[in-house]
Every structure is written in C-alpha cells, then in structure tokens.
Amino acid sequence: MPRLQEIRSNLVDHLQEAKDQGWLGEVAAIETTMAATTQKLEAMRELAAQPSTVHPGMPDLLTTAGRLTPVREE
C-alpha cells in the first residue's frame, strides 16, 4: 500500500506538469490511472480493516503421515 500511495503522489505531480504543458492526451491517461489507483487503495484499506482470522481446522493424521489407511499391528 505505501508503494501505491507513492505512485499516486507521483501521478499528481505528473498530472500538473501535463496540464501546464498542454498535453491533453497525457492528462486523460494520468486521470484514468489515478482513478484506478484510488480504487485500488480504497479496496486495500477495506481489506486491511477486516479482521483476519485463520481457521486451520483439524489435521487428518492418516493422510498427514502419508498413509491413506491405518496400519494394522499384529
């Protein structure tokens, strides 16, 4: 997320330069990219705000040990 924030910040600077230079095609492309980065950042923030609990479940000892059927002892 920090890297995406840095990219968005650089896009803001580049957008201003493109506007100053009159690069209309570049302005449109940067605005599209900024919209996508904003959406991605919002999604990342929402995901980070959700609780993350891992439910490992119970291991199956027979398959964990590499056996599909129990070994009979005689």
Secondary structure, 3 states (H helix, E strand, C coil): CHHHHHHHHHHHHHHHHHHHHCCHHHHHHHHHHHHHHHHHHHHHHHHHHCCCCCCCCCCCHHHHCCCCCCCCCC
